[in-house]
Amino acid sequence: MVAQAINGKLDSLSLLRVEHNGVQCEIQAAIEAALFLINKAKVHSSEDTDFLQPPLVDIFGYRGNEAIENQVLQGTYVPPASASCHVNLFLSQCTLPDDLPPSDTAISTADHSSAWRKAKEATTGSKSNLTFAMYKAAAAKQADPLLAQFDASQRSLSYTNSYSFRRWKFGVDVQLLKQAGNHQADKMRTILCLECDHNMNNKKIGCTAMWNGERANALARDNLGGRKGMRAVEVSMNQHLSYNLIWASRARAVIISNDAKGCFDRMAHVVAILALRRLGVPRPALLSMIETIQEMRHHLRTAFGDSESSYGPNSTGPPPQGILQGNDAVPATWMPSRRFWSSACSQKGTALMRGQ
């Protein structure tokens, strides 16, 4: 199974050449060398941000600090005096919402089987060659129930105990053209193919966060993308209505239309942990996901096949960050983080509208 083309654009197994720094790369070694540089830079692009710099990195670490996180969620944490105003504003928005429903701390066989029956069989897996079809077959109603029980127990072991299996730490980067005919290495979209069962755990993280967020009214009211009963296109309508209102009332306004480039790759893991814990996601499940990302060895898939060489993890500096496109927890991680910005903007007397 391969990553399929999106809207007729290039799929990974058709990638025969890339352009990097004005040079056409058409042999396997040159293509891999160019894309490794680009992709590695993406997951290290947030190293200049507050939570990856002193003093916050010394306090929270790279995988969070449970005692400090609890203080932030309870609203009792006092940031260091040298923390920026942006950090203070962010942390002030991280308190737990009222009426947060309880969350599962383990994965039952029934939940496991239900999730796999809904999964799409053609979805690509990672290096181990364990496929979605295998897990779906084991979870089928006519299959031996011991198969589903065994698979569910492995997922639950990770979800409950912060454990990351060794095979989960091997991923495959595939490249998609954002624009047909544009083969520049830095203009391609990188999708990470993860192990099937690991990504199913990530999906449970995402489902838990969204389910709790909707019921506790803890998501941004003006974030209309990626939510049931809402559409991102409504943001465009609201934007035009706002323009009309400004024009009709002869008001003054400053409007910035911004595409958050590399937003999934630039998300610091401490921020992701706070955002998802605020919505009741169990901390051990988050640590399992974060450890897997930080210790991931990335291979590359092109028309030449999967690369023998790889990049990551980083043994001499800050670990890779970002939640990474291809991770099924990405939308639900981005959504509550986006809520912090919306609340912060409202607190400062500005408005933020976003579609996803």
C-alpha positions in Angstrom: 0.0 0.0 0.0 1.2 3.5 -0.8 0.4 7.1 0.0 -2.2 8.1 -2.6 -2.1 11.3 -4.6 -4.1 14.2 -3.2 -6.2 16.1 -5.8 -4.2 14.6 -8.6 -0.9 15.9 -7.2 2.2 13.8 -6.8 2.2 10.8 -4.6 5.4 9.7 -2.9 6.2 6.7 -5.2 6.3 9.0 -8.2 9.0 11.3 -6.7 11.9 11.0 -9.2 13.5 14.5 -8.8 13.6 17.5 -6.5 15.1 20.9 -6.8 17.2 22.2 -3.9 19.2 25.5 -3.9 18.7 25.8 -7.6 20.2 22.3 -8.3 18.2 19.5 -9.8 18.5 16.3 -7.8 17.6 13.2 -9.9 19.5 10.3 -8.2 18.4 8.6 -5.0 21.3 9.8 -2.8 20.9 13.4 -3.9 17.2 13.4 -3.4 17.4 11.9 0.1 20.2 14.2 1.1 18.2 17.3 0.1 14.9 16.2 1.7 16.6 15.0 4.9 17.9 18.5 5.4 14.5 20.1 4.8 12.5 17.6 6.9 14.9 17.7 9.8 14.8 21.5 9.8 11.0 21.4 10.1 11.0 19.4 13.3 13.7 21.6 14.9 12.1 24.9 13.8 10.7 25.8 17.2 14.0 25.7 19.1 14.0 29.5 19.4 10.6 29.6 21.2 10.0 30.3 24.8 9.4 26.8 26.1 12.6 25.5 24.5 14.8 28.3 25.9 15.8 29.1 29.5 14.3 29.5 32.0 11.2 27.6 30.9 13.0 24.6 29.4 14.8 24.2 32.7 11.5 24.2 34.6 9.3 22.1 32.2 11.9 20.0 30.4 11.3 18.6 26.9 8.6 16.2 28.0 6.9 18.3 30.7 7.0 18.4 34.4 3.9 16.8 36.0 4.1 18.8 39.3 4.4 22.1 37.4 1.8 21.2 34.9 -0.7 20.5 37.7 0.0 23.9 39.1 -0.6 25.5 35.7 -3.9 23.6 35.2 -5.1 24.6 38.7 -4.2 28.2 38.0 -1.7 28.4 40.9 1.6 28.5 39.0 3.7 31.7 39.0 6.0 32.0 36.0 9.6 33.2 36.6 10.0 37.0 36.5 12.0 36.7 33.2 9.2 35.0 31.4 7.8 37.0 28.5 4.3 38.6 28.5 3.3 36.1 25.9 4.2 33.2 28.2 2.3 34.7 31.1 -0.8 35.3 28.9 -0.6 31.7 27.5 -0.3 30.1 30.9 -3.1 32.1 32.3 -5.4 30.5 29.7 -4.4 26.9 30.6 -6.6 26.4 33.6 -8.9 23.4 33.6 -12.5 24.1 32.4 -15.5 23.4 34.7 -17.5 20.2 34.3 -14.7 18.3 32.5 -16.0 14.8 31.9 -13.9 11.8 33.0 -11.7 10.1 30.4 -10.7 6.5 29.8 -7.3 5.6 31.2 -7.1 2.3 29.3 -8.3 0.8 26.1 -10.9 -1.9 26.3 -11.3 -4.7 23.7 -14.7 -3.3 22.7 -13.3 0.2 22.0 -10.3 -1.3 20.2 -12.5 -3.4 17.9 -15.0 -0.6 17.2 -12.2 1.7 16.2 -10.6 -0.7 13.8 -13.8 -1.7 12.2 -14.3 2.0 11.2 -10.7 2.4 9.9 -9.9 2.5 6.2 -8.1 -0.5 5.0 -6.1 1.3 2.4 -4.3 3.6 4.9 -0.6 3.3 4.8 1.4 1.9 7.7 5.1 2.3 8.5 8.4 0.3 8.4 7.2 -2.9 10.1 4.8 -3.8 7.3 2.0 -4.4 9.8 -1.0 -3.2 7.9 -4.4 -1.7 8.7 -5.9 -4.8 6.9 -4.3 -7.1 9.5 -5.7 -5.1 12.5 -9.1 -4.8 10.9 -9.2 -8.6 10.2 -8.2 -9.3 13.9 -11.0 -7.0 15.1 -13.7 -8.4 12.8 -16.7 -10.0 14.6 -16.1 -13.4 12.9 -12.4 -13.4 14.0 -11.1 -15.3 17.1 -11.7 -12.8 20.0 -8.3 -13.6 21.4 -6.7 -11.7 18.5 -8.5 -8.4 19.4 -7.9 -8.9 23.1 -4.2 -9.3 22.5 -4.0 -6.2 20.2 -6.1 -4.2 22.6 -3.8 -5.2 25.5 -0.7 -4.0 23.7 -2.3 -0.6 22.9 -3.6 -0.3 26.5 -0.1 -1.1 27.9 1.2 1.9 26.1 -1.8 4.2 26.7 -1.7 3.4 30.5 2.0 3.2 31.2 3.6 5.8 28.9 5.3 3.0 27.0 6.5 3.3 23.5 7.3 0.1 21.6 10.6 0.1 19.7 9.0 -0.5 16.3 6.9 2.6 16.8 10.1 4.7 16.7 10.6 4.1 12.9 8.6 6.3 10.6 8.5 6.9 6.9 8.3 10.5 5.4 6.4 10.8 2.2 6.5 14.0 0.1 3.5 15.5 -1.7 3.6 18.4 -4.1 1.7 21.4 -2.8 1.6 22.8 -6.3 1.6 20.6 -9.5 4.9 20.9 -11.2 6.8 22.6 -8.3 9.5 20.2 -7.3 11.4 22.5 -4.9 12.3 20.5 -1.8 11.2 23.3 0.6 7.8 23.6 -1.1 6.7 20.0 -0.6 4.4 18.8 2.1 5.8 16.1 4.4 3.5 13.4 5.7 4.8 10.9 8.3 3.6 7.3 8.0 3.4 5.9 11.6 2.8 2.4 12.9 -0.8 1.5 12.7 -1.5 0.7 16.3 0.5 3.7 17.5 -1.5 6.0 15.3 -4.7 4.4 16.6 -3.7 5.4 20.1 -3.0 8.9 18.8 -6.5 8.9 17.3 -8.0 8.0 20.7 -6.0 10.9 22.2 -7.6 13.2 19.6 -11.1 11.8 20.1 -10.9 12.2 23.8 -9.8 15.8 23.6 -12.5 16.8 21.1 -15.2 14.9 23.0 -14.3 16.5 26.3 -13.7 19.9 24.7 -17.2 20.1 23.1 -19.0 18.9 26.3 -17.1 21.3 28.6 -17.5 24.1 26.1 -13.7 24.5 26.2 -13.0 25.0 22.5 -12.8 28.4 20.8 -16.3 29.5 19.7 -14.9 31.0 16.5 -12.9 28.0 15.4 -15.3 26.4 12.9 -13.0 23.9 11.1 -12.7 20.2 12.1 -15.8 20.2 14.3 -19.1 18.4 13.9 -21.9 20.6 12.6 -19.5 23.4 11.6 -17.6 24.3 8.4 -14.4 26.3 7.9 -16.1 28.1 4.9 -18.3 29.9 7.5 -15.2 31.8 8.6 -14.9 33.3 5.1 -18.6 34.4 5.4 -18.0 35.9 8.8 -15.0 37.7 7.5 -16.9 39.4 4.7 -19.7 40.3 7.1 -17.1 41.9 9.3 -15.8 43.9 6.4 -19.3 45.1 5.6 -19.9 46.1 9.2 -16.7 48.0 9.4 -17.5 49.8 6.1 -21.1 50.6 7.1 -20.2 51.9 10.5 -17.1 53.8 9.2 -15.0 52.2 11.9 -11.3 51.6 11.9 -9.8 48.2 11.9 -6.5 46.3 11.3 -7.0 43.0 9.5 -4.2 40.5 9.0 -4.8 37.4 6.8 -2.1 34.9 7.9 -1.4 31.3 7.0 0.4 29.7 9.9 3.2 28.0 8.0 4.5 24.8 9.5 2.2 25.1 12.4 2.0 21.3 13.2 5.8 21.0 13.0 6.5 24.0 15.2 4.4 23.1 18.1 6.5 22.7 21.3 5.7 19.4 23.1 5.2 21.2 26.5 2.5 23.3 24.9 0.8 20.3 23.4 0.9 18.5 26.8 -0.8 21.4 28.5 -3.4 21.9 25.8 -4.4 18.2 25.8 -4.2 17.7 29.6 -6.5 20.7 29.9 -9.1 18.6 28.0 -8.7 15.6 30.2 -6.4 13.4 28.1 -4.4 11.1 30.4 -0.8 12.1 30.8 0.7 8.6 30.3 -0.9 8.5 26.8 0.6 11.8 25.9 4.1 10.8 27.1 3.9 7.7 25.0 3.1 9.8 21.9 5.8 12.4 22.7 8.5 9.9 23.4 7.8 8.2 20.1 8.1 11.5 18.2 11.2 12.6 20.0 13.0 9.3 19.4 11.7 8.7 15.9 14.1 7.6 13.2 12.7 9.0 9.9 13.2 7.1 6.7 12.2 8.6 3.3 9.9 7.0 0.7 10.4 8.0 -3.0 10.1 6.3 -6.4 13.4 4.5 -5.5 11.7 2.9 -2.4 12.3 3.4 1.3 15.7 4.9 2.1 18.3 2.8 4.0 19.6 6.0 5.6 17.5 8.1 8.1 17.6 11.2 10.3 16.7 11.6 14.0 16.7 11.3 16.9 18.9 14.2 18.0 21.4 12.9 20.6 23.4 16.2 21.1 20.7 18.9 21.4 17.0 19.5 21.9 14.8 16.6 20.7 12.6 17.1 17.6 9.3 18.9 18.3 6.0 19.2 16.5 3.1 16.8 16.4 3.8 16.0 12.7 1.4 15.7 9.8 0.2 12.1 9.5 -0.4 11.9 13.3 -4.1 11.3 14.0 -3.9 13.5 17.1 -2.8 16.6 15.1 -6.2 18.3 14.6 -7.3 17.8 18.2 -3.9 19.1 19.4 -4.0 22.2 17.3 -7.6 23.0 18.2 -7.2 23.6 22.0 -3.9 25.4 21.3 -5.7 27.7 18.9 -8.3 28.3 21.7 -5.5 29.8 23.8 -4.8 32.4 21.1 -8.4 33.3 20.7 -8.9 33.8 24.4 -5.6 35.8 24.6 -6.7 38.0 21.7 -10.1 38.6 23.3 -8.4 39.5 26.6 -6.4 42.1 24.7 -9.5 43.5 22.9 -8.9 41.9 19.5 -10.7 39.2 17.5 -9.4 36.1 15.8 -11.3 34.1 13.2 -9.9 30.9 11.8 -10.9 28.0 9.6 -9.1 24.7 9.6 
